[in-house]
């Protein structure tokens, strides 16, 4: 009988500890999230390539990598 009472008390202590732990986590997760707008996000701007730039890249590729005909 004493063994059963000990197991019951131990189980109740464990269950209460788990409940209090979950309640603490729930309070932390209910904090509002900061909404980030597009103006707050840092973006890198890359200059656009022109047709001439692309033709130069293609000619460099053909000269350096492609086998000669």
PQR file of N, CA, C, O and H, with PARSE charges and radii, in Angstrom:
ATOM      1  N   UNK A   1       0.821  -1.188   0.000 -0.4000 1.5000
ATOM      2  CA  UNK A   1       0.000   0.000   0.000 -0.0000 2.0000
ATOM      3  C   UNK A   1       0.865   1.252   0.000  0.5500 1.7000
ATOM      4  O   UNK A   1       0.574   2.214  -0.711 -0.5500 1.4000
ATOM      5  N   UNK A   2       1.950   1.239   0.815 -0.4000 1.5000
ATOM      6  CA  UNK A   2       2.824   2.401   0.856 -0.0000 2.0000
ATOM      7  C   UNK A   2       3.507   2.619  -0.498  0.5500 1.7000
ATOM      8  O   UNK A   2       3.732   3.750  -0.928 -0.5500 1.4000
ATOM      9  H   UNK A   2       2.186   0.457   1.393  0.4000 1.0000
ATOM     10  N   UNK A   3       3.826   1.510  -1.148 -0.4000 1.5000
ATOM     11  CA  UNK A   3       4.476   1.608  -2.456 -0.0000 2.0000
ATOM     12  C   UNK A   3       3.541   2.268  -3.456  0.5500 1.7000
ATOM     13  O   UNK A   3       3.987   3.114  -4.232 -0.5500 1.4000
ATOM     14  H   UNK A   3       3.643   0.591  -0.799  0.4000 1.0000
ATOM     15  N   UNK A   4       2.263   1.914  -3.466 -0.4000 1.5000
ATOM     16  CA  UNK A   4       1.279   2.481  -4.385 -0.0000 2.0000
ATOM     17  C   UNK A   4       1.084   3.968  -4.105  0.5500 1.7000
ATOM     18  O   UNK A   4       0.956   4.766  -5.033 -0.5500 1.4000
ATOM     19  H   UNK A   4       1.901   1.228  -2.836  0.4000 1.0000
ATOM     20  N   UNK A   5       1.063   4.338  -2.832 -0.4000 1.5000
ATOM     21  CA  UNK A   5       0.921   5.746  -2.449 -0.0000 2.0000
ATOM     22  C   UNK A   5       2.151   6.547  -2.914  0.5500 1.7000
ATOM     23  O   UNK A   5       2.010   7.671  -3.394 -0.5500 1.4000
ATOM     24  H   UNK A   5       1.167   3.689  -2.078  0.4000 1.0000
ATOM     25  N   UNK A   6       3.330   5.983  -2.777 -0.4000 1.5000
ATOM     26  CA  UNK A   6       4.562   6.640  -3.215 -0.0000 2.0000
ATOM     27  C   UNK A   6       4.577   6.849  -4.718  0.5500 1.7000
ATOM     28  O   UNK A   6       4.957   7.917  -5.198 -0.5500 1.4000
ATOM     29  H   UNK A   6       3.445   5.069  -2.387  0.4000 1.0000
ATOM     30  N   UNK A   7       4.164   5.831  -5.461 -0.4000 1.5000
ATOM     31  CA  UNK A   7       4.119   5.936  -6.924 -0.0000 2.0000
ATOM     32  C   UNK A   7       3.103   6.995  -7.348  0.5500 1.7000
ATOM     33  O   UNK A   7       3.360   7.756  -8.281 -0.5500 1.4000
ATOM     34  H   UNK A   7       3.855   4.963  -5.072  0.4000 1.0000
ATOM     35  N   UNK A   8       1.959   7.055  -6.679 -0.4000 1.5000
ATOM     36  CA  UNK A   8       0.918   8.034  -6.995 -0.0000 2.0000
ATOM     37  C   UNK A   8       1.413   9.453  -6.735  0.5500 1.7000
ATOM     38  O   UNK A   8       1.222  10.341  -7.567 -0.5500 1.4000
ATOM     39  H   UNK A   8       1.750   6.437  -5.921  0.4000 1.0000
ATOM     40  N   UNK A   9       2.040   9.667  -5.599 -0.4000 1.5000
ATOM     41  CA  UNK A   9       2.555  11.008  -5.263 -0.0000 2.0000
ATOM     42  C   UNK A   9       3.649  11.407  -6.250  0.5500 1.7000
ATOM     43  O   UNK A   9       3.674  12.544  -6.719 -0.5500 1.4000
ATOM     44  H   UNK A   9       2.195   8.946  -4.923  0.4000 1.0000
ATOM     45  N   UNK A  10       4.546  10.487  -6.566 -0.4000 1.5000
ATOM     46  CA  UNK A  10       5.611  10.762  -7.530 -0.0000 2.0000
ATOM     47  C   UNK A  10       5.025  11.110  -8.897  0.5500 1.7000
ATOM     48  O   UNK A  10       5.491  12.044  -9.549 -0.5500 1.4000
ATOM     49  H   UNK A  10       4.526   9.563  -6.184  0.4000 1.0000
ATOM     50  N   UNK A  11       4.017  10.373  -9.330 -0.4000 1.5000
ATOM     51  CA  UNK A  11       3.374  10.635 -10.619 -0.0000 2.0000
ATOM     52  C   UNK A  11       2.718  12.007 -10.634  0.5500 1.7000
ATOM     53  O   UNK A  11       2.816  12.735 -11.622 -0.5500 1.4000
ATOM     54  H   UNK A  11       3.639   9.614  -8.800  0.4000 1.0000
ATOM     55  N   UNK A  12       2.045  12.365  -9.537 -0.4000 1.5000
ATOM     56  CA  UNK A  12       1.410  13.680  -9.455 -0.0000 2.0000
ATOM     57  C   UNK A  12       2.442  14.804  -9.521  0.5500 1.7000
ATOM     58  O   UNK A  12       2.203  15.829 -10.161 -0.5500 1.4000
ATOM     59  H   UNK A  12       1.964  11.774  -8.734  0.4000 1.0000
ATOM     60  N   UNK A  13       3.568  14.621  -8.875 -0.4000 1.5000
ATOM     61  CA  UNK A  13       4.625  15.633  -8.911 -0.0000 2.0000
ATOM     62  C   UNK A  13       5.145  15.799 -10.339  0.5500 1.7000
ATOM     63  O   UNK A  13       5.348  16.924 -10.794 -0.5500 1.4000
ATOM     64  H   UNK A  13       3.762  13.789  -8.356  0.4000 1.0000
ATOM     65  N   UNK A  14       5.358  14.707 -11.038 -0.4000 1.5000
ATOM     66  CA  UNK A  14       5.844  14.757 -12.428 -0.0000 2.0000
ATOM     67  C   UNK A  14       4.828  15.451 -13.329  0.5500 1.7000
ATOM     68  O   UNK A  14       5.190  16.293 -14.151 -0.5500 1.4000
ATOM     69  H   UNK A  14       5.192  13.792 -10.668  0.4000 1.0000
ATOM     70  N   UNK A  15       3.543  15.089 -13.169 -0.4000 1.5000
ATOM     71  CA  UNK A  15       2.489  15.689 -13.989 -0.0000 2.0000
ATOM     72  C   UNK A  15       2.392  17.188 -13.720  0.5500 1.7000
ATOM     73  O   UNK A  15       2.245  17.973 -14.657 -0.5500 1.4000
ATOM     74  H   UNK A  15       3.249  14.405 -12.502  0.4000 1.0000
ATOM     75  N   UNK A  16       2.470  17.589 -12.472 -0.4000 1.5000
ATOM     76  CA  UNK A  16       2.401  19.015 -12.133 -0.0000 2.0000
ATOM     77  C   UNK A  16       3.602  19.767 -12.710  0.5500 1.7000
ATOM     78  O   UNK A  16       3.456  20.885 -13.205 -0.5500 1.4000
ATOM     79  H   UNK A  16       2.589  16.951 -11.711  0.4000 1.0000
ATOM     80  N   UNK A  17       4.774  19.164 -12.648 -0.4000 1.5000
ATOM     81  CA  UNK A  17       5.969  19.804 -13.213 -0.0000 2.0000
ATOM     82  C   UNK A  17       5.808  19.993 -14.720  0.5500 1.7000
ATOM     83  O   UNK A  17       6.164  21.041 -15.258 -0.5500 1.4000
ATOM     84  H   UNK A  17       4.893  18.257 -12.246  0.4000 1.0000
ATOM     85  N   UNK A  18       5.277  18.990 -15.393 -0.4000 1.5000
ATOM     86  CA  UNK A  18       5.060  19.104 -16.843 -0.0000 2.0000
ATOM     87  C   UNK A  18       4.026  20.181 -17.171  0.5500 1.7000
ATOM     88  O   UNK A  18       4.190  20.934 -18.131 -0.5500 1.4000
ATOM     89  H   UNK A  18       4.988  18.139 -14.956  0.4000 1.0000
ATOM     90  N   UNK A  19       2.978  20.249 -16.381 -0.4000 1.5000
ATOM     91  CA  UNK A  19       1.936  21.257 -16.620 -0.0000 2.0000
ATOM     92  C   UNK A  19       2.504  22.657 -16.434  0.5500 1.7000
ATOM     93  O   UNK A  19       2.264  23.532 -17.266 -0.5500 1.4000
ATOM     94  H   UNK A  19       2.845  19.637 -15.601  0.4000 1.0000
ATOM     95  N   UNK A  20       3.247  22.884 -15.364 -0.4000 1.5000
ATOM     96  CA  UNK A  20       3.819  24.213 -15.122 -0.0000 2.0000
ATOM     97  C   UNK A  20       4.855  24.572 -16.183  0.5500 1.7000
ATOM     98  O   UNK A  20       4.969  25.735 -16.570 -0.5500 1.4000
ATOM     99  H   UNK A  20       3.442  22.174 -14.688  0.4000 1.0000
ATOM    100  N   UNK A  21       5.603  23.591 -16.650 -0.4000 1.5000
ATOM    101  CA  UNK A  21       6.582  23.853 -17.707 -0.0000 2.0000
ATOM    102  C   UNK A  21       5.878  24.264 -18.994  0.5500 1.7000
ATOM    103  O   UNK A  21       6.308  25.204 -19.663 -0.5500 1.4000
ATOM    104  H   UNK A  21       5.511  22.646 -16.335  0.4000 1.0000
ATOM    105  N   UNK A  22       4.805  23.571 -19.344 -0.4000 1.5000
ATOM    106  CA  UNK A  22       4.058  23.907 -20.553 -0.0000 2.0000
ATOM    107  C   UNK A  22       3.373  25.254 -20.424  0.5500 1.7000
ATOM    108  O   UNK A  22       3.257  25.979 -21.413 -0.5500 1.4000
ATOM    109  H   UNK A  22       4.456  22.808 -18.801  0.4000 1.0000
ATOM    110  N   UNK A  23       2.921  25.604 -19.248 -0.4000 1.5000
ATOM    111  CA  UNK A  23       2.273  26.902 -19.063 -0.0000 2.0000
ATOM    112  C   UNK A  23       3.286  28.029 -19.245  0.5500 1.7000
ATOM    113  O   UNK A  23       2.954  29.076 -19.799 -0.5500 1.4000
ATOM    114  H   UNK A  23       3.015  25.016 -18.445  0.4000 1.0000
ATOM    115  N   UNK A  24       4.510  27.823 -18.787 -0.4000 1.5000
ATOM    116  CA  UNK A  24       5.544  28.843 -18.948 -0.0000 2.0000
ATOM    117  C   UNK A  24       5.876  29.025 -20.423  0.5500 1.7000
ATOM    118  O   UNK A  24       6.010  30.162 -20.878 -0.5500 1.4000
ATOM    119  H   UNK A  24       4.780  26.972 -18.337  0.4000 1.0000
ATOM    120  N   UNK A  25       6.011  27.944 -21.185 -0.4000 1.5000
ATOM    121  CA  UNK A  25       6.300  28.025 -22.618 -0.0000 2.0000
ATOM    122  C   UNK A  25       5.161  28.686 -23.370  0.5500 1.7000
ATOM    123  O   UNK A  25       5.403  29.416 -24.331 -0.5500 1.4000
ATOM    124  H   UNK A  25       5.902  27.021 -20.816  0.4000 1.0000
ATOM    125  N   UNK A  26       3.929  28.450 -22.958 -0.4000 1.5000
ATOM    126  CA  UNK A  26       2.781  29.049 -23.630 -0.0000 2.0000
ATOM    127  C   UNK A  26       2.778  30.560 -23.445  0.5500 1.7000
ATOM    128  O   UNK A  26       2.396  31.295 -24.356 -0.5500 1.4000
ATOM    129  H   UNK A  26       3.732  27.857 -22.177  0.4000 1.0000
ATOM    130  N   UNK A  27       3.199  31.028 -22.278 -0.4000 1.5000
ATOM    131  CA  UNK A  27       3.269  32.472 -22.047 -0.0000 2.0000
ATOM    132  C   UNK A  27       4.324  33.113 -22.937  0.5500 1.7000
ATOM    133  O   UNK A  27       4.116  34.213 -23.448 -0.5500 1.4000
ATOM    134  H   UNK A  27       3.509  30.431 -21.539  0.4000 1.0000
ATOM    135  N   UNK A  28       5.450  32.440 -23.127 -0.4000 1.5000
ATOM    136  CA  UNK A  28       6.518  32.987 -23.965 -0.0000 2.0000
ATOM    137  C   UNK A  28       6.111  33.025 -25.430  0.5500 1.7000
ATOM    138  O   UNK A  28       6.458  33.965 -26.145 -0.5500 1.4000
ATOM    139  H   UNK A  28       5.620  31.547 -22.712  0.4000 1.0000
ATOM    140  N   UNK A  29       5.381  32.018 -25.883 -0.4000 1.5000
ATOM    141  CA  UNK A  29       5.020  31.957 -27.301 -0.0000 2.0000
ATOM    142  C   UNK A  29       3.872  32.901 -27.646  0.5500 1.7000
ATOM    143  O   UNK A  29       3.619  33.151 -28.825 -0.5500 1.4000
ATOM    144  H   UNK A  29       5.098  31.254 -25.302  0.4000 1.0000
ATOM    145  N   UNK A  30       3.177  33.426 -26.645 -0.4000 1.5000
ATOM    146  CA  UNK A  30       2.066  34.327 -26.934 -0.0000 2.0000
ATOM    147  C   UNK A  30       2.539  35.754 -27.152  0.5500 1.7000
ATOM    148  O   UNK A  30       1.726  36.638 -27.424 -0.5500 1.4000
ATOM    149  H   UNK A  30       3.383  33.223 -25.688  0.4000 1.0000
ATOM    150  N   UNK A  31       3.845  35.995 -27.037 -0.4000 1.5000
ATOM    151  CA  UNK A  31       4.380  37.336 -27.275 -0.0000 2.0000
ATOM    152  C   UNK A  31       4.167  37.695 -28.747  0.5500 1.7000
ATOM    153  O   UNK A  31       4.353  36.847 -29.620 -0.5500 1.4000
ATOM    154  H   UNK A  31       4.505  35.277 -26.816  0.4000 1.0000
ATOM    155  N   UNK A  32       3.785  38.926 -29.027 -0.4000 1.5000
ATOM    156  CA  UNK A  32       3.527  39.298 -30.417 -0.0000 2.0000
ATOM    157  C   UNK A  32       4.800  39.275 -31.251  0.5500 1.7000
ATOM    158  O   UNK A  32       5.879  39.637 -30.784 -0.5500 1.4000
ATOM    159  H   UNK A  32       3.634  39.614 -28.317  0.4000 1.0000
ATOM    160  N   UNK A  33       4.646  38.844 -32.490 -0.4000 1.5000
ATOM    161  CA  UNK A  33       5.767  38.820 -33.405 -0.0000 2.0000
ATOM    162  C   UNK A  33       5.876  40.173 -34.089  0.5500 1.7000
ATOM    163  O   UNK A  33       4.868  40.808 -34.397 -0.5500 1.4000
ATOM    164  H   UNK A  33       3.769  38.550 -32.870  0.4000 1.0000
ATOM    165  N   UNK A  34       7.092  40.600 -34.318 -0.4000 1.5000
ATOM    166  CA  UNK A  34       7.298  41.876 -34.996 -0.0000 2.0000
ATOM    167  C   UNK A  34       7.145  41.668 -36.493  0.5500 1.7000
ATOM    168  O   UNK A  34       7.829  40.836 -37.090 -0.5500 1.4000
ATOM    169  H   UNK A  34       7.911  40.084 -34.067  0.4000 1.0000
ATOM    170  N   UNK A  35       6.259  42.419 -37.081 -0.4000 1.5000
ATOM    171  CA  UNK A  35       6.016  42.291 -38.508 -0.0000 2.0000
ATOM    172  C   UNK A  35       7.048  43.139 -39.257  0.5500 1.7000
ATOM    173  O   UNK A  35       7.238  44.316 -38.949 -0.5500 1.4000
ATOM    174  H   UNK A  35       5.704  43.094 -36.596  0.4000 1.0000
ATOM    175  N   UNK A  36       7.704  42.533 -40.231 -0.4000 1.5000
ATOM    176  CA  UNK A  36       8.748  43.211 -40.989 -0.0000 2.0000
ATOM    177  C   UNK A  36       8.175  43.618 -42.337  0.5500 1.7000
ATOM    178  O   UNK A  36       7.597  42.801 -43.053 -0.5500 1.4000
ATOM    179  H   UNK A  36       7.550  41.577 -40.481  0.4000 1.0000
ATOM    180  N   UNK A  37       8.341  44.878 -42.668 -0.4000 1.5000
ATOM    181  CA  UNK A  37       7.851  45.359 -43.965 -0.0000 2.0000
ATOM    182  C   UNK A  37       8.981  45.335 -44.979  0.5500 1.7000
ATOM    183  O   UNK A  37      10.145  45.160 -44.618 -0.5500 1.4000
ATOM    184  H   UNK A  37       8.811  45.542 -42.086  0.4000 1.0000
ATOM    185  N   UNK A  38       8.641  45.509 -46.236 -0.4000 1.5000
ATOM    186  CA  UNK A  38       9.632  45.483 -47.303 -0.0000 2.0000
ATOM    187  C   UNK A  38      10.665  46.594 -47.150  0.5500 1.7000
ATOM    188  O   UNK A  38      11.821  46.416 -47.533 -0.5500 1.4000
ATOM    189  H   UNK A  38       7.696  45.651 -46.530  0.4000 1.0000
ATOM    190  N   UNK A  39      10.269  47.721 -46.605 -0.4000 1.5000
ATOM    191  CA  UNK A  39      11.215  48.821 -46.450 -0.0000 2.0000
ATOM    192  C   UNK A  39      12.257  48.516 -45.380  0.5500 1.7000
ATOM    193  O   UNK A  39      13.334  49.113 -45.386 -0.5500 1.4000
ATOM    194  H   UNK A  39       9.329  47.865 -46.294  0.4000 1.0000
ATOM    195  N   UNK A  40      11.959  47.598 -44.461 -0.4000 1.5000
ATOM    196  CA  UNK A  40      12.902  47.244 -43.411 -0.0000 2.0000
ATOM    197  C   UNK A  40      13.879  46.163 -43.841  0.5500 1.7000
ATOM    198  O   UNK A  40      14.909  45.966 -43.196 -0.5500 1.4000
ATOM    199  H   UNK A  40      11.084  47.113 -44.456  0.4000 1.0000
ATOM    200  N   UNK A  41      13.571  45.466 -44.914 -0.4000 1.5000
ATOM    201  CA  UNK A  41      14.421  44.379 -45.371 -0.0000 2.0000
ATOM    202  C   UNK A  41      15.521  44.964 -46.256  0.5500 1.7000
ATOM    203  O   UNK A  41      15.254  45.718 -47.192 -0.5500 1.4000
ATOM    204  H   UNK A  41      12.734  45.626 -45.438  0.4000 1.0000
ATOM    205  N   UNK A  42      16.752  44.599 -45.939 -0.4000 1.5000
ATOM    206  CA  UNK A  42      17.867  45.106 -46.729 -0.0000 2.0000
ATOM    207  C   UNK A  42      17.972  44.270 -48.003  0.5500 1.7000
ATOM    208  O   UNK A  42      18.060  43.044 -47.950 -0.5500 1.4000
ATOM    209  H   UNK A  42      16.969  43.986 -45.179  0.4000 1.0000
ATOM    210  N   UNK A  43      17.961  44.943 -49.132 -0.4000 1.5000
ATOM    211  CA  UNK A  43      18.074  44.240 -50.411 -0.0000 2.0000
ATOM    212  C   UNK A  43      19.290  44.751 -51.154  0.5500 1.7000
ATOM    213  O   UNK A  43      19.658  45.921 -51.052 -0.5500 1.4000
ATOM    214  H   UNK A  43      17.890  45.940 -49.176  0.4000 1.0000
ATOM    215  N   UNK A  44      19.896  43.865 -51.891 -0.4000 1.5000
ATOM    216  CA  UNK A  44      21.043  44.254 -52.711 -0.0000 2.0000
ATOM    217  C   UNK A  44      20.540  44.470 -54.128  0.5500 1.7000
ATOM    218  O   UNK A  44      19.797  43.650 -54.667 -0.5500 1.4000
ATOM    219  H   UNK A  44      19.597  42.915 -51.973  0.4000 1.0000
ATOM    220  N   UNK A  45      20.943  45.556 -54.711 -0.4000 1.5000
ATOM    221  CA  UNK A  45      20.540  45.829 -56.082 -0.0000 2.0000
ATOM    222  C   UNK A  45      21.684  45.455 -57.005  0.5500 1.7000
ATOM    223  O   UNK A  45      22.823  45.876 -56.806 -0.5500 1.4000
ATOM    224  H   UNK A  45      21.547  46.222 -54.273  0.4000 1.0000
ATOM    225  N   UNK A  46      21.374  44.672 -58.000 -0.4000 1.5000
ATOM    226  CA  UNK A  46      22.351  44.232 -58.982 -0.0000 2.0000
ATOM    227  C   UNK A  46      22.034  44.948 -60.281  0.5500 1.7000
ATOM    228  O   UNK A  46      20.888  44.932 -60.729 -0.5500 1.4000
ATOM    229  H   UNK A  46      20.449  44.329 -58.162  0.4000 1.0000
ATOM    230  N   UNK A  47      23.018  45.569 -60.888 -0.4000 1.5000
ATOM    231  CA  UNK A  47      22.737  46.238 -62.155 -0.0000 2.0000
ATOM    232  C   UNK A  47      22.312  45.222 -63.206  0.5500 1.7000
ATOM    233  O   UNK A  47      22.851  44.117 -63.280 -0.5500 1.4000
ATOM    234  H   UNK A  47      23.949  45.582 -60.525  0.4000 1.0000
ATOM    235  N   UNK A  48      21.350  45.613 -64.005 -0.4000 1.5000
ATOM    236  CA  UNK A  48      20.850  44.706 -65.039 -0.0000 2.0000
ATOM    237  C   UNK A  48      21.849  44.609 -66.173  0.5500 1.7000
ATOM    238  O   UNK A  48      22.550  45.569 -66.494 -0.5500 1.4000
ATOM    239  H   UNK A  48      20.913  46.510 -63.944  0.4000 1.0000
ATOM    240  N   UNK A  49      21.900  43.437 -66.768 -0.4000 1.5000
ATOM    241  CA  UNK A  49      22.816  43.216 -67.879 -0.0000 2.0000
ATOM    242  C   UNK A  49      22.128  43.611 -69.180  0.5500 1.7000
ATOM    243  O   UNK A  49      20.929  43.398 -69.361 -0.5500 1.4000
ATOM    244  H   UNK A  49      21.331  42.657 -66.507  0.4000 1.0000
ATOM    245  N   UNK A  50      22.899  44.176 -70.057 -0.4000 1.5000
ATOM    246  CA  UNK A  50      22.360  44.554 -71.366 -0.0000 2.0000
ATOM    247  C   UNK A  50      22.644  43.439 -72.357  0.5500 1.7000
ATOM    248  O   UNK A  50      23.365  42.488 -72.058 -0.5500 1.4000
ATOM    249  H   UNK A  50      23.873  44.348 -69.910  0.4000 1.0000
ATOM    250  N   UNK A  51      22.067  43.574 -73.532 -0.4000 1.5000
ATOM    251  CA  UNK A  51      22.279  42.576 -74.577 -0.0000 2.0000
ATOM    252  C   UNK A  51      23.759  42.546 -74.966  0.5500 1.7000
ATOM    253  O   UNK A  51      24.311  41.479 -75.234 -0.5500 1.4000
ATOM    254  H   UNK A  51      21.481  44.347 -73.774  0.4000 1.0000
ATOM    255  N   UNK A  52      24.383  43.694 -74.995 -0.4000 1.5000
ATOM    256  CA  UNK A  52      25.813  43.757 -75.317 -0.0000 2.0000
ATOM    257  C   UNK A  52      26.654  42.996 -74.300  0.5500 1.7000
ATOM    258  O   UNK A  52      27.598  42.296 -74.667 -0.5500 1.4000
ATOM    259  H   UNK A  52      23.934  44.560 -74.778  0.4000 1.0000
ATOM    260  N   UNK A  53      26.306  43.135 -73.005 -0.4000 1.5000
ATOM    261  CA  UNK A  53      27.029  42.401 -71.960 -0.0000 2.0000
ATOM    262  C   UNK A  53      26.878  40.899 -72.154  0.5500 1.7000
ATOM    263  O   UNK A  53      27.843  40.148 -72.014 -0.5500 1.4000
ATOM    264  H   UNK A  53      25.539  43.704 -72.706  0.4000 1.0000
ATOM    265  N   UNK A  54      25.672  40.468 -72.474 -0.4000 1.5000
ATOM    266  CA  UNK A  54      25.437  39.038 -72.687 -0.0000 2.0000
ATOM    267  C   UNK A  54      26.193  38.533 -73.906  0.5500 1.7000
ATOM    268  O   UNK A  54      26.724  37.422 -73.884 -0.5500 1.4000
ATOM    269  H   UNK A  54      24.888  41.078 -72.588  0.4000 1.0000
ATOM    270  N   UNK A  55      26.249  39.323 -74.962 -0.4000 1.5000
ATOM    271  CA  UNK A  55      27.000  38.925 -76.157 -0.0000 2.0000
ATOM    272  C   UNK A  55      28.484  38.812 -75.836  0.5500 1.7000
ATOM    273  O   UNK A  55      29.152  37.905 -76.330 -0.5500 1.4000
ATOM    274  H   UNK A  55      25.817  40.225 -74.979  0.4000 1.0000
ATOM    275  N   UNK A  56      29.010  39.722 -75.016 -0.4000 1.5000
ATOM    276  CA  UNK A  56      30.411  39.643 -74.622 -0.0000 2.0000
ATOM    277  C   UNK A  56      30.686  38.377 -73.821  0.5500 1.7000
ATOM    278  O   UNK A  56      31.710  37.723 -74.021 -0.5500 1.4000
ATOM    279  H   UNK A  56      28.466  40.459 -74.614  0.4000 1.0000
ATOM    280  N   UNK A  57      29.787  38.035 -72.926 -0.4000 1.5000
ATOM    281  CA  UNK A  57      29.951  36.814 -72.129 -0.0000 2.0000
ATOM    282  C   UNK A  57      29.931  35.587 -73.035  0.5500 1.7000
ATOM    283  O   UNK A  57      30.742  34.677 -72.863 -0.5500 1.4000
ATOM    284  H   UNK A  57      28.956  38.566 -72.763  0.4000 1.0000
ATOM    285  N   UNK A  58      29.018  35.556 -73.992 -0.4000 1.5000
ATOM    286  CA  UNK A  58      28.924  34.421 -74.915 -0.0000 2.0000
ATOM    287  C   UNK A  58      30.181  34.313 -75.776  0.5500 1.7000
ATOM    288  O   UNK A  58      30.687  33.213 -75.993 -0.5500 1.4000
ATOM    289  H   UNK A  58      28.360  36.296 -74.131  0.4000 1.0000
ATOM    290  N   UNK A  59      30.677  35.423 -76.257 -0.4000 1.5000
ATOM    291  CA  UNK A  59      31.892  35.369 -77.085 -0.0000 2.0000
ATOM    292  C   UNK A  59      33.092  34.931 -76.253  0.5500 1.7000
ATOM    293  O   UNK A  59      33.936  34.178 -76.738 -0.5500 1.4000
ATOM    294  H   UNK A  59      30.266  36.317 -76.081  0.4000 1.0000
ATOM    295  N   UNK A  60      33.178  35.395 -74.999 -0.4000 1.5000
ATOM    296  CA  UNK A  60      34.260  34.936 -74.115 -0.0000 2.0000
ATOM    297  C   UNK A  60      34.168  33.437 -73.881  0.5500 1.7000
ATOM    298  O   UNK A  60      35.183  32.741 -73.873 -0.5500 1.4000
ATOM    299  H   UNK A  60      32.492  36.007 -74.605  0.4000 1.0000
ATOM    300  N   UNK A  61      32.959  32.941 -73.692 -0.4000 1.5000
ATOM    301  CA  UNK A  61      32.750  31.505 -73.490 -0.0000 2.0000
ATOM    302  C   UNK A  61      33.177  30.724 -74.722  0.5500 1.7000
ATOM    303  O   UNK A  61      33.894  29.728 -74.626 -0.5500 1.4000
ATOM    304  H   UNK A  61      32.134  33.506 -73.698  0.4000 1.0000
ATOM    305  N   UNK A  62      32.737  31.182 -75.861 -0.4000 1.5000
ATOM    306  CA  UNK A  62      33.092  30.476 -77.097 -0.0000 2.0000
ATOM    307  C   UNK A  62      34.602  30.500 -77.327  0.5500 1.7000
ATOM    308  O   UNK A  62      35.170  29.524 -77.816 -0.5500 1.4000
ATOM    309  H   UNK A  62      32.155  31.992 -75.939  0.4000 1.0000
ATOM    310  N   UNK A  63      35.243  31.590 -76.982 -0.4000 1.5000
ATOM    311  CA  UNK A  63      36.690  31.698 -77.189 -0.0000 2.0000
ATOM    312  C   UNK A  63      37.441  30.814 -76.186  0.5500 1.7000
ATOM    313  O   UNK A  63      38.413  30.162 -76.567 -0.5500 1.4000
ATOM    314  H   UNK A  63      34.782  32.383 -76.584  0.4000 1.0000
ATOM    315  N   UNK A  64      37.018  30.774 -74.914 -0.4000 1.5000
ATOM    316  CA  UNK A  64      37.767  30.095 -73.871 -0.0000 2.0000
ATOM    317  C   UNK A  64      37.404  28.627 -73.692  0.5500 1.7000
ATOM    318  O   UNK A  64      38.281  27.803 -73.430 -0.5500 1.4000
ATOM    319  H   UNK A  64      36.228  31.304 -74.605  0.4000 1.0000
ATOM    320  N   UNK A  65      36.135  28.292 -73.828 -0.4000 1.5000
ATOM    321  CA  UNK A  65      35.691  26.957 -73.435 -0.0000 2.0000
ATOM    322  C   UNK A  65      35.318  26.090 -74.628  0.5500 1.7000
ATOM    323  O   UNK A  65      35.707  24.923 -74.693 -0.5500 1.4000
ATOM    324  H   UNK A  65      35.424  28.961 -74.040  0.4000 1.0000
ATOM    325  N   UNK A  66      34.585  26.636 -75.551 -0.4000 1.5000
ATOM    326  CA  UNK A  66      34.075  25.836 -76.691 -0.0000 2.0000
ATOM    327  C   UNK A  66      35.230  25.423 -77.592  0.5500 1.7000
ATOM    328  O   UNK A  66      36.167  26.193 -77.805 -0.5500 1.4000
ATOM    329  H   UNK A  66      34.269  27.584 -75.499  0.4000 1.0000
ATOM    330  N   UNK A  67      35.159  24.215 -78.114 -0.4000 1.5000
ATOM    331  CA  UNK A  67      36.228  23.758 -79.015 -0.0000 2.0000
ATOM    332  C   UNK A  67      36.183  24.529 -80.347  0.5500 1.7000
ATOM    333  O   UNK A  67      35.101  24.832 -80.852 -0.5500 1.4000
ATOM    334  H   UNK A  67      34.398  23.590 -77.941  0.4000 1.0000
ATOM    335  N   UNK A  68      37.338  24.840 -80.903 -0.4000 1.5000
ATOM    336  CA  UNK A  68      37.358  25.575 -82.190 -0.0000 2.0000
ATOM    337  C   UNK A  68      36.871  24.677 -83.315  0.5500 1.7000
ATOM    338  O   UNK A  68      37.080  23.464 -83.290 -0.5500 1.4000
ATOM    339  H   UNK A  68      38.216  24.594 -80.494  0.4000 1.0000
ATOM    340  N   UNK A  69      36.225  25.277 -84.292 -0.4000 1.5000
ATOM    341  CA  UNK A  69      35.708  24.496 -85.437 -0.0000 2.0000
ATOM    342  C   UNK A  69      36.700  24.487 -86.562  0.5500 1.7000
ATOM    343  O   UNK A  69      36.446  23.884 -87.605 -0.5500 1.4000
ATOM    344  H   UNK A  69      36.056  26.262 -84.312  0.4000 1.0000
TER
END
